Amino acid sequence: MPLPRAHRFLVSVILALYLVQVASAFCPNRDQLSTMSDLTKRKPNRRSQRIQKIARRSSSLGEESDTNRFHANDKDQKYPSTKPLLTFGVIADIQYAPIPDGYSYTGNPRYYRHALDVASHAAKHFEQEKVSLVLNLGDIVDGKCQSIAKHGGEPLPEGVDPGHKSVDDVVQALSRYKHGPIIHVYGNHCLYNVDRPTLQSKLGIPFVKEPCGDLVGYWSHVQNGVRFVVLDSYDINKMQRCNSTSQKHKEANDILSKNNPNYPENENSPEGLVGVAKRFVAFNGGVGSVQLEWLRNTLQRARDNGEKVVVLSHQPIHPQSTSPVCLVWNYKEVLAALREYKDVVLASFSGHAHKGGYQRDISGIHFRVLEAALESPDPDKTYAMVDMYDHYMEVRGFGSCKSAIYDY
């Protein structure tokens, strides 16, 4: 017999009250639900998103050392969001020329005119960010400036040197950055266009005359307790040196004659050379004994002063950081000097190898090769900013430049 309507209603009320009690024992209250909802909606800040992105792509830079790995989950503990001690801008291998787009001898696309826009854009960005200084890692113009008409460009007025004018154009583009100094390194393409005294007058490179009479461009600059050590990897080199009186020209000639069977007819060809022996081509160079002694003395001064060191060069120094065809001839001697001061040397930045690269040395020193501005197709613009903290540095790459975080 069915229950009367009043009884059925009473049973329903009792059952509902029972269910509410059960639910309250197992579910969070309204305040808890609100908090959980907020947490699910909360987005990571821009820096956390950037670090997660860097963590996902770090393997592409060869970061295999345990001390170089990190998980995005512990980023806040390992890489706290604090103000950097120093931020600098960096750009490499602009290689501007007033000619149409073309290709390298290996077939890589090159965007000669756009490179000037890259330099200008990067300088403006550096100025907006008020970075402490800017590093130009060399080759601000291309060797093809010397044959503009041959490569499809408009001939310049009579009496105007295309190399000189192109250097001036890049210097003007970089002048949009005014907040601090620009530290210039020079490379082989610079020497295809102008001599060392001209580089000194246009770029402010403080060349010194060594006892042998040759000019060499190495020096250091201190900023916020960090010593930037500029090496001249074209110290031992034939380019823009007198073939009859220059000791360094003779030394370079001897090195190439001994190590490259293609020399002198095809002095830039590594054909037939294997592994790191491919570096013995004429578009590379070496670091002389006087400069090596200066390097050790400078690193000792940094140690005595409690400074940290960032090394700059056009050519890469570490054989595993890049293609061997781009290495400094006597990279072993340079590397040995840096390893002696691994307690002060944090990193080395270089250009020359346009695809970039990275290797952490057994000493703990980071060797980063920066991607070339020249090979950025419009609208890409390749350069980087580097934030230095107490125990790590963060490379913020733009365009084709890979971002990364390096511990020290």
C-alpha positions in Angstrom: 0.0 0.0 0.0 1.6 3.4 -1.0 2.4 5.9 1.7 0.3 8.9 2.1 1.5 12.1 0.3 2.4 13.8 3.6 4.5 10.8 4.6 6.3 10.7 1.3 7.2 14.4 1.6 8.6 13.8 5.1 10.8 11.0 3.9 12.1 13.1 1.0 13.1 15.9 3.4 14.9 13.5 5.8 16.8 11.9 2.8 17.9 15.3 1.5 19.2 16.4 4.9 21.2 13.2 5.1 22.8 13.7 1.7 23.8 17.3 2.6 25.6 16.0 5.7 27.4 13.3 3.7 28.5 15.8 1.1 29.8 18.3 3.6 32.1 15.6 5.1 33.8 14.9 1.7 33.7 18.2 -0.3 35.4 21.5 0.2 33.3 24.4 1.4 32.4 27.4 -0.8 35.5 29.3 0.2 37.7 26.4 -0.7 35.9 26.0 -4.0 36.5 29.6 -4.7 40.2 29.4 -3.9 40.6 26.3 -6.1 38.8 28.1 -8.9 41.2 31.0 -8.6 44.2 28.7 -8.7 43.1 27.0 -11.8 42.6 30.3 -13.5 45.8 31.9 -12.4 48.4 32.1 -15.2 52.2 32.0 -14.8 53.9 35.4 -15.2 55.8 36.2 -18.4 59.2 35.2 -16.9 57.9 31.8 -15.7 56.4 31.1 -19.1 59.8 32.1 -20.7 61.7 29.8 -18.3 59.3 26.9 -19.1 59.9 27.5 -22.8 63.7 27.5 -22.3 63.5 24.3 -20.3 61.6 22.6 -23.1 64.1 23.6 -25.8 67.4 23.5 -23.7 68.4 20.2 -25.2 68.7 21.9 -28.7 71.7 23.8 -27.3 73.5 20.6 -26.2 73.0 21.2 -22.5 73.7 17.7 -21.3 75.5 18.5 -18.1 73.5 17.8 -14.9 74.2 21.2 -13.6 72.7 22.7 -16.7 69.4 20.8 -16.5 66.4 22.0 -14.5 62.7 21.3 -14.3 60.1 23.9 -14.9 58.4 22.8 -11.7 61.3 24.0 -9.5 62.0 27.1 -11.5 60.9 29.5 -8.8 63.3 27.9 -6.3 66.3 27.6 -8.5 65.8 30.8 -10.6 64.0 33.3 -8.3 62.5 36.3 -10.1 64.9 39.0 -8.9 66.4 42.0 -10.6 69.5 41.1 -12.6 72.9 42.4 -11.5 73.7 43.4 -15.1 72.0 43.2 -18.5 73.8 43.5 -21.8 72.7 43.3 -25.4 74.6 41.2 -28.0 74.5 40.8 -31.8 76.8 38.9 -34.1 77.6 38.7 -37.8 75.5 41.6 -39.2 77.5 41.4 -42.4 75.5 44.2 -44.1 76.1 44.9 -47.8 74.0 47.1 -50.1 73.1 44.2 -52.4 70.2 41.9 -53.0 69.7 38.7 -51.0 72.1 35.9 -51.8 73.7 32.7 -50.5 76.9 31.7 -48.7 79.4 29.4 -50.4 77.6 26.5 -48.7 74.2 27.5 -49.9 72.7 29.2 -46.9 70.4 32.2 -47.6 71.7 35.6 -46.6 69.7 38.8 -46.3 72.3 41.5 -46.8 70.1 44.6 -46.8 67.7 43.4 -44.1 70.8 43.0 -41.8 71.0 46.7 -41.5 67.3 46.8 -40.3 68.2 44.1 -37.8 71.0 46.2 -36.4 68.8 49.3 -36.2 65.9 47.4 -34.5 68.2 45.7 -32.0 69.9 48.9 -31.1 66.5 50.6 -30.5 65.4 47.6 -28.3 68.6 47.8 -26.3 68.0 51.5 -25.7 64.4 50.9 -24.7 65.5 48.2 -22.2 68.4 50.5 -20.9 70.9 47.6 -21.1 74.2 48.4 -19.4 76.3 47.8 -22.6 76.1 46.2 -26.0 78.4 43.6 -27.5 79.0 43.4 -31.2 80.8 40.1 -31.9 82.3 41.1 -35.3 81.7 41.1 -39.0 79.5 44.1 -39.2 79.9 44.3 -43.0 80.3 41.6 -45.6 83.2 41.0 -48.0 80.8 41.5 -51.0 80.8 45.2 -50.3 84.0 45.3 -52.4 82.1 44.1 -55.5 78.6 45.6 -55.1 77.9 45.9 -58.8 78.9 42.2 -59.4 76.4 41.1 -56.8 73.5 43.2 -58.1 73.8 46.4 -56.1 73.9 50.0 -57.3 77.4 51.3 -57.8 78.5 54.0 -55.4 79.6 57.5 -56.6 83.2 57.7 -57.7 85.6 58.1 -54.8 83.3 56.5 -52.2 84.8 53.4 -50.7 82.0 50.8 -50.4 83.6 49.1 -47.4 84.1 52.4 -45.5 80.6 53.6 -46.3 79.0 50.3 -45.2 80.8 50.3 -41.9 79.5 53.9 -41.4 76.0 52.8 -42.2 76.1 50.0 -39.6 77.6 52.3 -37.0 74.8 54.8 -37.7 72.2 52.0 -37.2 73.7 50.9 -33.9 73.9 54.5 -32.7 70.2 54.2 -31.7 71.6 52.7 -28.6 72.9 55.5 -26.4 72.6 54.3 -22.8 76.1 52.8 -22.5 79.2 51.7 -24.4 79.2 49.4 -27.5 82.1 46.9 -27.3 83.2 46.0 -30.8 85.0 42.8 -31.8 86.3 42.6 -35.4 86.2 39.6 -37.8 87.4 38.4 -41.1 84.7 40.3 -43.1 85.7 43.5 -41.4 89.3 42.9 -42.7 88.0 42.2 -46.2 86.9 45.8 -46.3 89.1 48.0 -44.0 92.4 47.9 -42.2 93.0 47.9 -38.5 93.7 51.7 -38.1 90.3 52.3 -39.8 88.6 49.9 -37.5 90.2 51.8 -34.6 88.9 55.1 -35.8 85.4 53.9 -36.8 84.7 51.4 -34.0 86.9 52.6 -31.2 88.8 49.3 -31.0 92.0 50.2 -29.0 94.6 48.4 -31.0 98.0 48.2 -29.5 101.3 47.9 -31.3 103.2 44.8 -30.1 107.1 44.7 -30.0 107.0 43.1 -33.5 105.4 46.3 -34.8 102.0 44.7 -35.7 98.7 46.1 -34.4 96.5 43.7 -32.3 93.1 44.5 -30.8 92.7 43.0 -27.3 91.5 44.7 -24.2 89.0 44.5 -21.3 86.2 46.6 -19.9 84.7 46.4 -16.4 81.0 46.9 -15.8 79.2 46.3 -12.5 81.9 43.9 -11.3 82.0 41.9 -14.5 85.2 42.1 -16.7 84.5 41.7 -20.4 87.7 40.4 -21.9 88.0 41.0 -25.7 90.3 38.6 -27.5 91.7 39.3 -31.0 91.5 35.9 -32.8 93.0 37.6 -36.0 96.2 38.4 -34.1 98.0 35.7 -36.2 96.6 36.3 -39.6 97.6 37.4 -43.1 94.7 39.8 -43.8 95.7 43.5 -43.8 99.3 42.7 -42.8 102.3 43.5 -44.8 103.6 40.3 -46.6 107.2 41.5 -46.5 107.6 43.0 -43.0 104.9 41.6 -40.8 106.0 38.9 -38.4 102.4 37.8 -37.9 101.8 37.5 -41.6 104.8 35.2 -41.9 103.6 33.1 -38.9 100.1 32.7 -40.4 101.7 31.8 -43.8 103.7 29.1 -42.1 100.7 27.7 -40.2 98.6 27.4 -43.3 101.4 26.0 -45.4 102.0 23.3 -42.9 98.4 22.3 -42.2 96.4 22.9 -45.3 97.4 21.2 -48.6 95.0 23.5 -50.5 97.1 26.5 -49.6 97.8 29.0 -51.2 95.7 28.4 -54.3 92.5 27.6 -52.3 93.4 29.0 -49.0 89.8 29.1 -47.7 89.1 25.5 -48.6 89.0 22.8 -45.9 88.8 20.1 -48.5 90.7 17.0 -47.5 91.0 18.1 -43.9 89.4 16.0 -41.2 87.8 17.0 -37.9 89.3 20.0 -36.1 92.0 20.2 -38.7 89.4 22.0 -40.9 90.1 25.1 -38.9 93.3 25.7 -40.8 91.8 28.0 -43.5 92.7 31.6 -44.2 89.4 33.1 -42.9 90.4 32.0 -39.4 93.4 33.1 -37.3 95.2 32.6 -34.0 96.0 34.2 -30.7 99.7 35.2 -30.4 102.0 34.5 -27.4 102.0 38.1 -26.2 98.2 38.2 -26.2 98.1 34.9 -24.3 100.4 36.3 -21.6 98.2 39.4 -21.4 95.1 37.1 -21.1 96.5 35.3 -18.1 97.6 38.6 -16.5 94.1 40.0 -17.0 92.4 37.0 -15.6 94.7 37.1 -12.6 93.7 40.8 -12.1 90.1 39.8 -12.2 90.6 37.1 -9.6 92.5 39.5 -7.3 89.7 42.1 -7.7 86.9 39.6 -7.0 85.5 40.1 -10.6 83.7 37.7 -12.8 84.7 37.4 -16.5 82.9 37.1 -19.8 85.2 36.4 -22.7 84.5 37.8 -26.2 85.9 36.8 -29.5 84.8 36.6 -33.1 85.9 33.0 -33.6 84.7 30.2 -31.3 87.1 28.8 -28.8 85.6 25.4 -27.8 85.8 22.6 -30.4 82.4 21.1 -29.4 80.6 24.4 -29.5 80.6 24.9 -33.3 81.7 23.6 -36.7 85.4 22.9 -36.7 85.9 25.0 -39.8 85.3 28.1 -37.6 87.7 27.5 -34.7 90.6 29.6 -33.5 93.8 28.0 -34.9 95.4 27.5 -31.5 92.1 27.0 -29.5 93.8 24.5 -27.2 96.2 27.2 -25.8 93.4 29.7 -25.3 91.2 27.1 -23.7 94.0 26.0 -21.4 94.4 29.6 -20.2 90.7 30.0 -19.5 90.5 26.7 -17.6 93.3 27.9 -15.3 90.9 30.6 -14.2 87.6 28.6 -14.1 86.8 30.2 -10.8 86.4 33.6 -12.4 85.5 32.9 -16.1 81.8 32.4 -16.4 81.2 32.3 -20.1 82.6 32.9 -23.6 80.5 34.5 -26.4 81.5 34.4 -30.0 80.1 34.6 -33.5 81.6 33.5 -36.9 79.6 30.2 -37.1 76.3 31.5 -38.3 74.1 28.7 -37.1 75.3 29.2 -33.5 76.1 26.6 -31.0 76.8 25.8 -27.3 79.0 23.6 -25.1 79.7 23.6 -21.4 83.3 22.8 -20.8 84.6 20.3 -18.2 85.7 23.3 -16.3 82.1 24.6 -16.0 82.7 27.5 -18.4 79.9 28.1 -20.9 80.8 28.5 -24.5 78.0 30.1 -26.6 78.2 30.9 -30.3 75.5 33.4 -31.2 73.3 33.0 -34.3 74.0 35.4 -37.2 71.9 38.5 -37.7 72.7 38.2 -41.4 70.6 35.0 -41.8 67.4 36.5 -40.4 64.7 36.6 -43.2 62.4 39.6 -43.0 60.6 40.1 -40.6 62.8 38.1 -38.2 65.5 40.0 -36.3 68.2 38.0 -34.6 70.0 39.2 -31.5 69.9 38.7 -27.7 69.8 40.2 -24.3 71.6 38.6 -21.4 70.6 39.0 -17.8 73.3 38.2 -15.3 72.3 37.1 -11.8 74.3 35.9 -8.8 74.4 32.2 -9.8 73.2 32.1 -13.4 72.7 34.0 -16.6 69.6 34.0 -18.8 70.0 34.5 -22.6 66.8 36.0 -24.0 66.9 35.3 -27.7 65.1 37.1 -30.5 64.5 36.0 -34.0 66.6 32.8 -34.6 68.7 33.3 -31.5 68.0 30.4 -29.0 67.2 31.3 -25.4 68.9 29.5 -22.6 69.8 29.6 -18.9 73.4 28.9 -17.8 74.3 28.1 -14.2 77.6 29.1 -12.6 
